Amino acid sequence: MFLKSRRYFFQKGFLGGAVLVFCSGRLFGAISTMQTIQVLQEDLFGNTTNAPTPQEVHAQSYLAVILQHSRVSQKQKEFIRNGIQWLNEEALEIFHKPYVALAKQQREAVLQSVTASGWGESFVHAIFGYLFEAMLGDPIYGINTDESGWKWLQHHPGLPRPKKAVL
């Protein structure tokens, strides 16, 4: 209950946002959003039999592009960034450590906790969506470079394939 009201306060005020930025630097130190995303992607998909890893399909790089891309809504970008922040807050609340500093079982417990809420389920769904986009995307975009996602799913891309990246 307190966590939800605190998030509401931070979302509604400039001062709250400033405090959140300041505190997140102190609480999480050098742990970046992208480090958390990498660990989260591995936790969500890294143990699937014969599947390419998120690193093999460059899913983290793809999400970094999404977070900077002009055609992705600011609302979606903020949701991903806030989701990472909230994931870390949940990890701190339960285990007193940021998400990436937790053992695999602890991270699983944090994911179980956050997906029990509406925002958490939507957040994990969004991360999965971008992970699959990286897995199914054309290598011309710097993702799925050895077509490992296509091979794993036995997917045959449509023709003609792009000749240059349109980003």
Z-matrix of the N, CA and C atoms (Angstrom, degrees):
N
C 1 1.449
C 2 1.519 1 110.46
N 3 1.359 2 116.37 1 -48.89
C 4 1.453 3 119.53 2 179.86
C 5 1.522 4 111.09 3 -60.02
N 6 1.329 5 116.80 4 -42.29
C 7 1.452 6 121.45 5 -177.90
C 8 1.520 7 110.94 6 -60.73
N 9 1.323 8 118.03 7 -42.21
C 10 1.460 9 120.81 8 179.99
C 11 1.519 10 110.87 9 -66.78
N 12 1.336 11 118.70 10 -41.04
C 13 1.461 12 120.28 11 179.60
C 14 1.517 13 110.31 12 -69.16
N 15 1.327 14 117.76 13 -34.70
C 16 1.455 15 121.16 14 177.42
C 17 1.528 16 110.22 15 -65.30
N 18 1.327 17 116.85 16 -42.52
C 19 1.466 18 120.13 17 177.94
C 20 1.519 19 110.45 18 -61.75
N 21 1.334 20 116.36 19 -42.24
C 22 1.464 21 120.74 20 178.85
C 23 1.524 22 109.89 21 -59.41
N 24 1.323 23 116.89 22 -44.92
C 25 1.460 24 121.24 23 178.97
C 26 1.525 25 110.57 24 -59.80
N 27 1.328 26 116.32 25 -47.01
C 28 1.457 27 119.98 26 -178.83
C 29 1.525 28 112.19 27 -63.91
N 30 1.324 29 116.77 28 -36.98
C 31 1.455 30 120.27 29 -178.59
C 32 1.516 31 111.76 30 -70.05
N 33 1.332 32 117.75 31 -29.23
C 34 1.457 33 121.07 32 -171.44
C 35 1.516 34 114.85 33 -90.60
N 36 1.294 35 118.56 34 -16.55
C 37 1.460 36 117.44 35 -174.70
C 38 1.505 37 113.65 36 -128.70
N 39 1.320 38 115.58 37 149.29
C 40 1.454 39 121.59 38 177.23
C 41 1.518 40 110.27 39 -63.11
N 42 1.334 41 116.31 40 -46.00
C 43 1.446 42 120.40 41 -179.34
C 44 1.526 43 110.60 42 -59.90
N 45 1.321 44 116.20 43 -42.22
C 46 1.456 45 120.26 44 177.80
C 47 1.513 46 111.52 45 -59.40
N 48 1.329 47 116.84 46 -43.20
C 49 1.465 48 120.50 47 177.84
C 50 1.513 49 112.08 48 -63.38
N 51 1.318 50 116.00 49 -40.40
C 52 1.462 51 120.41 50 178.50
C 53 1.526 52 110.78 51 -64.01
N 54 1.331 53 116.77 52 -42.86
C 55 1.459 54 121.32 53 178.02
C 56 1.522 55 109.84 54 -63.21
N 57 1.335 56 117.72 55 -42.29
C 58 1.454 57 121.86 56 -179.98
C 59 1.528 58 110.70 57 -61.31
N 60 1.328 59 117.26 58 -44.62
C 61 1.465 60 120.49 59 179.09
C 62 1.514 61 110.35 60 -62.53
N 63 1.325 62 116.87 61 -45.52
C 64 1.458 63 121.02 62 179.86
C 65 1.521 64 110.84 63 -62.58
N 66 1.327 65 116.26 64 -48.45
C 67 1.464 66 120.83 65 -177.05
C 68 1.512 67 111.90 66 -67.34
N 69 1.326 68 117.75 67 -38.15
C 70 1.458 69 118.62 68 -177.97
C 71 1.519 70 110.38 69 -63.04
N 72 1.316 71 117.90 70 -35.45
C 73 1.455 72 120.77 71 176.05
C 74 1.515 73 111.65 72 -64.46
N 75 1.329 74 117.25 73 -38.91
C 76 1.461 75 121.31 74 -179.88
C 77 1.523 76 111.53 75 -76.44
N 78 1.315 77 117.11 76 -38.59
C 79 1.461 78 120.20 77 -177.31
C 80 1.522 79 112.20 78 -73.64
N 81 1.299 80 116.70 79 -41.58
C 82 1.446 81 120.36 80 -171.92
C 83 1.531 82 113.36 81 -101.63
N 84 1.310 83 117.75 82 -6.06
C 85 1.455 84 121.19 83 176.85
C 86 1.508 85 111.76 84 56.58
N 87 1.336 86 115.24 85 -127.67
C 88 1.460 87 120.62 86 -175.42
C 89 1.521 88 112.90 87 -87.05
N 90 1.329 89 117.80 88 4.64
C 91 1.463 90 120.10 89 -179.01
C 92 1.521 91 108.25 90 -74.06
N 93 1.298 92 115.97 91 120.01
C 94 1.460 93 120.45 92 -176.07
C 95 1.521 94 111.29 93 -95.34
N 96 1.315 95 114.37 94 165.23
C 97 1.457 96 120.97 95 174.36
C 98 1.517 97 109.95 96 -56.89
N 99 1.328 98 117.07 97 -42.00
C 100 1.460 99 119.85 98 -176.45
C 101 1.534 100 112.11 99 -69.11
N 102 1.333 101 117.91 100 -32.83
C 103 1.464 102 119.31 101 175.22
C 104 1.528 103 109.99 102 -63.95
N 105 1.320 104 115.44 103 -42.63
C 106 1.460 105 119.74 104 179.94
C 107 1.516 106 110.36 105 -65.16
N 108 1.322 107 116.98 106 -41.80
C 109 1.465 108 120.82 107 178.81
C 110 1.527 109 110.21 108 -61.42
N 111 1.319 110 117.32 109 -42.66
C 112 1.468 111 119.85 110 -179.72
C 113 1.526 112 111.07 111 -60.96
N 114 1.320 113 117.12 112 -47.15
C 115 1.463 114 120.46 113 -179.89
C 116 1.526 115 110.12 114 -65.17
N 117 1.331 116 116.63 115 -42.03
C 118 1.462 117 120.52 116 179.04
C 119 1.526 118 110.94 117 -61.11
N 120 1.334 119 117.49 118 -45.76
C 121 1.464 120 120.15 119 179.10
C 122 1.522 121 111.18 120 -60.95
N 123 1.328 122 117.09 121 -40.80
C 124 1.470 123 120.13 122 177.47
C 125 1.525 124 110.48 123 -63.11
N 126 1.334 125 116.44 124 -41.49
C 127 1.457 126 119.87 125 179.90
C 128 1.525 127 111.39 126 -65.29
N 129 1.312 128 116.96 127 -37.39
C 130 1.455 129 120.30 128 -177.02
C 131 1.522 130 113.10 129 -77.72
N 132 1.331 131 116.92 130 -28.96
C 133 1.455 132 118.09 131 -171.08
C 134 1.525 133 114.62 132 -138.34
N 135 1.306 134 117.67 133 -9.65
C 136 1.453 135 120.49 134 -170.13
C 137 1.508 136 117.00 135 -68.22
N 138 1.324 137 119.09 136 -17.23
C 139 1.463 138 120.32 137 -175.47
C 140 1.512 139 114.01 138 -106.04
N 141 1.311 140 117.67 139 14.11
C 142 1.453 141 120.71 140 -178.62
C 143 1.525 142 109.79 141 -75.90
N 144 1.307 143 116.75 142 133.00
C 145 1.460 144 122.24 143 -176.56
C 146 1.523 145 111.63 144 -58.57
N 147 1.308 146 115.38 145 129.06
C 148 1.468 147 124.42 146 175.89
C 149 1.525 148 114.46 147 61.87
N 150 1.302 149 118.26 148 1.93
C 151 1.462 150 120.43 149 -179.97
C 152 1.516 151 109.63 150 -79.38
N 153 1.307 152 116.82 151 149.18
C 154 1.457 153 118.52 152 173.17
C 155 1.527 154 109.17 153 -67.21
N 156 1.291 155 116.52 154 150.07
C 157 1.459 156 120.10 155 178.35
C 158 1.530 157 109.33 156 -78.06
N 159 1.314 158 117.12 157 160.03
C 160 1.464 159 118.96 158 174.98
C 161 1.533 160 112.28 159 -56.02
N 162 1.338 161 116.93 160 -32.86
C 163 1.469 162 119.48 161 178.13
C 164 1.532 163 111.17 162 -67.11
N 165 1.323 164 116.84 163 -38.81
C 166 1.466 165 120.21 164 -178.99
C 167 1.527 166 112.63 165 -62.91
N 168 1.319 167 116.75 166 -32.70
C 169 1.470 168 119.36 167 -179.04
C 170 1.527 169 111.63 168 -98.82
N 171 1.344 170 115.52 169 4.95
C 172 1.476 171 122.20 170 177.44
C 173 1.530 172 112.14 171 59.84
N 174 1.332 173 115.38 172 41.56
C 175 1.462 174 120.76 173 -177.21
C 176 1.522 175 112.51 174 -64.97
N 177 1.317 176 117.92 175 -36.01
C 178 1.459 177 120.43 176 179.73
C 179 1.528 178 110.05 177 -67.03
N 180 1.316 179 117.34 178 -42.61
C 181 1.463 180 120.99 179 178.11
C 182 1.523 181 110.86 180 -63.36
N 183 1.315 182 115.74 181 -39.22
C 184 1.455 183 120.80 182 178.82
C 185 1.529 184 110.40 183 -62.38
N 186 1.321 185 116.74 184 -45.03
C 187 1.461 186 119.33 185 179.67
C 188 1.524 187 111.03 186 -66.81
N 189 1.327 188 117.72 187 -32.36
C 190 1.466 189 120.55 188 175.58
C 191 1.531 190 110.06 189 -62.57
N 192 1.335 191 116.70 190 -39.86
C 193 1.469 192 120.66 191 176.87
C 194 1.526 193 109.94 192 -65.32
N 195 1.317 194 117.10 193 -43.18
C 196 1.469 195 121.58 194 179.21
C 197 1.526 196 110.09 195 -58.14
N 198 1.326 197 117.01 196 -41.87
C 199 1.463 198 120.97 197 -177.74
C 200 1.527 199 112.80 198 -69.50
N 201 1.329 200 116.95 199 -12.21
C 202 1.463 201 121.19 200 178.76
C 203 1.522 202 113.12 201 -112.14
N 204 1.313 203 117.18 202 -12.84
C 205 1.465 204 120.99 203 -170.32
C 206 1.525 205 112.22 204 -71.66
N 207 1.331 206 115.33 205 138.60
C 208 1.471 207 120.86 206 -176.81
C 209 1.532 208 112.98 207 -71.40
N 210 1.317 209 118.03 208 -21.93
C 211 1.471 210 120.09 209 -178.31
C 212 1.530 211 113.63 210 -89.78
N 213 1.320 212 116.53 211 -4.25
C 214 1.460 213 120.64 212 175.36
C 215 1.525 214 106.71 213 -92.75
N 216 1.315 215 115.92 214 131.00
C 217 1.463 216 119.85 215 -175.61
C 218 1.527 217 111.32 216 -62.13
N 219 1.321 218 114.28 217 147.28
C 220 1.458 219 120.16 218 177.15
C 221 1.530 220 110.02 219 -59.99
N 222 1.311 221 115.60 220 -35.27
C 223 1.468 222 120.64 221 179.32
C 224 1.528 223 110.78 222 -61.10
N 225 1.333 224 117.57 223 -43.66
C 226 1.466 225 121.28 224 179.18
C 227 1.528 226 110.57 225 -67.10
N 228 1.319 227 117.30 226 -41.83
C 229 1.467 228 120.32 227 177.98
C 230 1.519 229 110.79 228 -60.96
N 231 1.320 230 116.59 229 -45.15
C 232 1.459 231 120.90 230 179.43
C 233 1.528 232 110.87 231 -64.18
N 234 1.326 233 117.07 232 -37.38
C 235 1.458 234 120.32 233 179.21
C 236 1.523 235 110.74 234 -62.15
N 237 1.318 236 117.74 235 -42.73
C 238 1.467 237 121.35 236 179.12
C 239 1.523 238 109.59 237 -65.36
N 240 1.329 239 117.42 238 -47.76
C 241 1.471 240 120.26 239 179.80
C 242 1.528 241 110.90 240 -63.12
N 243 1.324 242 116.94 241 -44.51
C 244 1.465 243 120.13 242 178.56
C 245 1.517 244 110.68 243 -64.23
N 246 1.329 245 117.36 244 -38.65
C 247 1.459 246 120.69 245 178.96
C 248 1.514 247 111.79 246 -59.38
N 249 1.323 248 116.37 247 -41.10
C 250 1.469 249 120.55 248 176.78
C 251 1.525 250 109.78 249 -63.64
N 252 1.332 251 115.73 250 -44.59
C 253 1.459 252 120.40 251 178.31
C 254 1.528 253 110.56 252 -59.95
N 255 1.333 254 117.63 253 -46.63
C 256 1.456 255 122.26 254 -178.72
C 257 1.529 256 111.56 255 -66.06
N 258 1.340 257 115.63 256 -36.75
C 259 1.462 258 119.97 257 176.72
C 260 1.523 259 109.85 258 -60.59
N 261 1.327 260 116.11 259 -44.97
C 262 1.466 261 120.54 260 178.12
C 263 1.524 262 111.49 261 -66.24
N 264 1.322 263 117.53 262 -38.30
C 265 1.465 264 120.34 263 176.95
C 266 1.526 265 110.46 264 -61.62
N 267 1.319 266 116.55 265 -41.78
C 268 1.463 267 120.62 266 179.08
C 269 1.525 268 110.33 267 -64.55
N 270 1.323 269 117.38 268 -41.68
C 271 1.463 270 121.43 269 177.69
C 272 1.527 271 110.38 270 -62.37
N 273 1.314 272 116.50 271 -42.02
C 274 1.468 273 120.21 272 178.32
C 275 1.520 274 111.64 273 -65.54
N 276 1.307 275 115.59 274 -39.88
C 277 1.461 276 119.62 275 -179.35
C 278 1.527 277 111.59 276 -65.46
N 279 1.320 278 116.39 277 -40.88
C 280 1.463 279 120.14 278 -175.97
C 281 1.532 280 112.30 279 -84.29
N 282 1.363 281 116.42 280 -46.27
C 283 1.467 282 120.41 281 -171.53
C 284 1.529 283 114.42 282 -118.39
N 285 1.328 284 117.79 283 -1.83
C 286 1.469 285 122.73 284 177.62
C 287 1.526 286 113.21 285 64.76
N 288 1.321 287 115.93 286 27.19
C 289 1.470 288 122.62 287 177.13
C 290 1.517 289 108.05 288 -143.48
N 291 1.342 290 117.68 289 152.43
C 292 1.470 291 119.10 290 173.21
C 293 1.527 292 110.72 291 -66.45
N 294 1.310 293 115.23 292 159.23
C 295 1.465 294 122.45 293 -174.88
C 296 1.525 295 112.61 294 -51.73
N 297 1.317 296 118.25 295 -47.00
C 298 1.470 297 120.41 296 -175.29
C 299 1.520 298 112.90 297 -69.12
N 300 1.329 299 117.88 298 -17.36
C 301 1.462 300 121.25 299 -179.38
C 302 1.528 301 112.40 300 -88.90
N 303 1.316 302 116.81 301 -2.24
C 304 1.459 303 121.28 302 -176.98
C 305 1.526 304 111.78 303 -87.52
N 306 1.318 305 115.35 304 155.72
C 307 1.458 306 121.39 305 171.63
C 308 1.527 307 108.61 306 -71.80
N 309 1.310 308 116.11 307 161.25
C 310 1.477 309 121.68 308 -177.40
C 311 1.532 310 112.02 309 -53.57
N 312 1.312 311 118.69 310 -46.04
C 313 1.463 312 121.42 311 -179.40
C 314 1.526 313 111.43 312 -64.26
N 315 1.315 314 117.13 313 -36.99
C 316 1.461 315 120.97 314 178.15
C 317 1.524 316 110.65 315 -67.62
N 318 1.332 317 116.08 316 -41.04
C 319 1.468 318 119.00 317 177.62
C 320 1.525 319 110.27 318 -63.21
N 321 1.324 320 116.72 319 -38.31
C 322 1.461 321 120.74 320 176.95
C 323 1.528 322 110.40 321 -61.41
N 324 1.321 323 117.05 322 -40.97
C 325 1.468 324 120.79 323 178.28
C 326 1.527 325 111.02 324 -64.38
N 327 1.322 326 117.03 325 -39.02
C 328 1.464 327 120.65 326 177.42
C 329 1.526 328 109.67 327 -64.54
N 330 1.327 329 117.39 328 -44.23
C 331 1.470 330 120.56 329 178.35
C 332 1.530 331 111.16 330 -62.47
N 333 1.313 332 117.10 331 -40.01
C 334 1.466 333 120.22 332 176.88
C 335 1.521 334 110.04 333 -60.55
N 336 1.319 335 115.88 334 -41.22
C 337 1.468 336 120.48 335 -178.70
C 338 1.530 337 111.82 336 -67.50
N 339 1.336 338 116.96 337 -47.02
C 340 1.469 339 118.49 338 -176.09
C 341 1.525 340 112.01 339 -71.83
N 342 1.312 341 118.10 340 -32.08
C 343 1.465 342 118.60 341 -179.43
C 344 1.526 343 112.34 342 -75.49
N 345 1.305 344 116.72 343 -7.98
C 346 1.461 345 120.09 344 173.83
C 347 1.532 346 111.45 345 -76.18
N 348 1.322 347 116.61 346 -12.03
C 349 1.469 348 121.17 347 178.02
C 350 1.526 349 109.49 348 -104.66
N 351 1.304 350 115.86 349 159.43
C 352 1.469 351 120.78 350 -179.45
C 353 1.516 352 112.88 351 -61.40
N 354 1.347 353 116.49 352 -46.47
C 355 1.457 354 118.96 353 -178.45
C 356 1.525 355 110.34 354 -64.17
N 357 1.348 356 117.25 355 -38.81
C 358 1.458 357 120.53 356 -177.17
C 359 1.512 358 112.69 357 -66.69
N 360 1.321 359 115.90 358 -41.77
C 361 1.459 360 119.71 359 177.81
C 362 1.526 361 110.39 360 -63.78
N 363 1.321 362 116.86 361 -43.05
C 364 1.471 363 120.91 362 178.57
C 365 1.527 364 111.26 363 -65.64
N 366 1.314 365 116.41 364 -38.93
C 367 1.460 366 121.23 365 -179.88
C 368 1.530 367 110.67 366 -63.91
N 369 1.328 368 117.01 367 -49.02
C 370 1.465 369 120.68 368 179.88
C 371 1.532 370 109.73 369 -63.39
N 372 1.312 371 117.39 370 -38.78
C 373 1.463 372 121.30 371 177.05
C 374 1.534 373 110.21 372 -60.71
N 375 1.313 374 117.38 373 -42.99
C 376 1.474 375 121.14 374 179.14
C 377 1.528 376 111.10 375 -64.16
N 378 1.328 377 117.05 376 -43.42
C 379 1.467 378 120.39 377 179.35
C 380 1.525 379 109.92 378 -63.45
N 381 1.332 380 117.08 379 -42.55
C 382 1.473 381 120.64 380 175.39
C 383 1.527 382 110.85 381 -59.77
N 384 1.308 383 117.47 382 -43.45
C 385 1.466 384 121.31 383 -179.80
C 386 1.519 385 112.05 384 -58.20
N 387 1.329 386 115.61 385 -46.96
C 388 1.470 387 118.97 386 179.37
C 389 1.525 388 111.52 387 -68.77
N 390 1.312 389 116.37 388 -32.18
C 391 1.466 390 120.16 389 176.47
C 392 1.529 391 110.47 390 -63.91
N 393 1.323 392 116.46 391 -43.72
C 394 1.469 393 119.65 392 178.26
C 395 1.528 394 111.80 393 -70.62
N 396 1.314 395 118.04 394 -33.77
C 397 1.469 396 119.50 395 174.34
C 398 1.522 397 109.94 396 -60.04
N 399 1.334 398 117.03 397 -42.60
C 400 1.468 399 120.20 398 178.24
C 401 1.520 400 110.76 399 -64.78
N 402 1.322 401 116.58 400 -36.61
C 403 1.452 402 120.98 401 -178.63
C 404 1.531 403 112.34 402 -71.66
N 405 1.319 404 116.53 403 -31.60
C 406 1.464 405 120.52 404 -176.01
C 407 1.524 406 113.92 405 -102.29
N 408 1.324 407 116.03 406 -5.99
C 409 1.456 408 119.47 407 -177.55
C 410 1.512 409 113.07 408 -70.71
N 411 1.314 410 114.60 409 160.95
C 412 1.459 411 120.47 410 178.82
C 413 1.530 412 109.74 411 -74.81
N 414 1.336 413 117.07 412 137.01
C 415 1.460 414 120.78 413 -179.95
C 416 1.536 415 114.42 414 -56.69
N 417 1.305 416 117.84 415 -20.52
C 418 1.459 417 119.94 416 179.59
C 419 1.535 418 111.55 417 -60.06
N 420 1.342 419 116.27 418 -21.50
C 421 1.457 420 121.34 419 179.21
C 422 1.528 421 113.39 420 -89.85
N 423 1.331 422 117.19 421 6.52
C 424 1.457 423 121.20 422 177.96
C 425 1.522 424 113.54 423 82.95
N 426 1.311 425 116.93 424 12.55
C 427 1.462 426 122.55 425 177.99
C 428 1.525 427 107.72 426 -120.58
N 429 1.314 428 116.09 427 159.69
C 430 1.460 429 119.63 428 176.39
C 431 1.535 430 110.71 429 49.10
N 432 1.337 431 115.88 430 41.72
C 433 1.465 432 121.66 431 -167.95
C 434 1.525 433 115.08 432 -60.45
N 435 1.309 434 117.57 433 -33.61
C 436 1.470 435 117.79 434 177.56
C 437 1.528 436 111.24 435 -102.85
N 438 1.338 437 115.01 436 18.09
C 439 1.467 438 122.74 437 178.08
C 440 1.530 439 112.02 438 60.28
N 441 1.334 440 116.44 439 25.64
C 442 1.468 441 120.19 440 -177.16
C 443 1.526 442 112.15 441 -64.12
N 444 1.329 443 117.28 442 -34.41
C 445 1.465 444 119.90 443 176.34
C 446 1.512 445 111.04 444 -64.97
N 447 1.312 446 116.50 445 -42.38
C 448 1.464 447 121.27 446 178.62
C 449 1.525 448 110.42 447 -63.96
N 450 1.331 449 114.88 448 -44.88
C 451 1.469 450 119.23 449 -178.62
C 452 1.527 451 110.51 450 -62.75
N 453 1.335 452 116.81 451 -43.83
C 454 1.452 453 120.62 452 -178.52
C 455 1.530 454 111.38 453 -60.77
N 456 1.326 455 116.52 454 -41.36
C 457 1.466 456 121.36 455 -178.80
C 458 1.530 457 112.87 456 -90.76
N 459 1.334 458 116.07 457 -0.13
C 460 1.460 459 122.02 458 -176.52
C 461 1.527 460 110.34 459 54.21
N 462 1.331 461 113.68 460 45.06
C 463 1.464 462 121.30 461 -178.25
C 464 1.524 463 109.61 462 -94.67
N 465 1.321 464 115.86 463 137.33
C 466 1.459 465 121.82 464 175.48
C 467 1.525 466 107.06 465 -113.41
N 468 1.331 467 116.67 466 115.21
C 469 1.459 468 119.27 467 -175.82
C 470 1.525 469 111.23 468 -66.58
N 471 1.297 470 113.82 469 152.88
C 472 1.465 471 118.94 470 177.48
C 473 1.513 472 111.54 471 -70.29
N 474 1.302 473 115.72 472 159.01
C 475 1.467 474 122.00 473 179.27
C 476 1.522 475 108.63 474 -115.69
N 477 1.265 476 119.16 475 148.40
C 478 1.456 477 127.64 476 -3.21
C 479 1.527 478 110.78 477 -76.81
N 480 1.307 479 114.87 478 149.11
C 481 1.459 480 120.20 479 176.00
C 482 1.524 481 108.42 480 -82.85
N 483 1.324 482 117.55 481 156.80
C 484 1.466 483 119.60 482 -179.91
C 485 1.522 484 111.78 483 -62.63
N 486 1.312 485 114.67 484 144.78
C 487 1.469 486 120.00 485 178.51
C 488 1.519 487 111.56 486 -96.17
N 489 1.345 488 116.65 487 -21.03
C 490 1.452 489 121.04 488 174.90
C 491 1.516 490 108.60 489 -147.92
N 492 1.326 491 114.68 490 154.30
C 493 1.466 492 119.72 491 179.98
C 494 1.519 493 110.23 492 -71.23
N 495 1.309 494 115.87 493 134.33
C 496 1.463 495 120.69 494 178.29
C 497 1.522 496 106.82 495 -112.98
N 498 1.324 497 115.85 496 88.15
C 499 1.458 498 121.74 497 178.91
C 500 1.496 499 110.36 498 -130.40
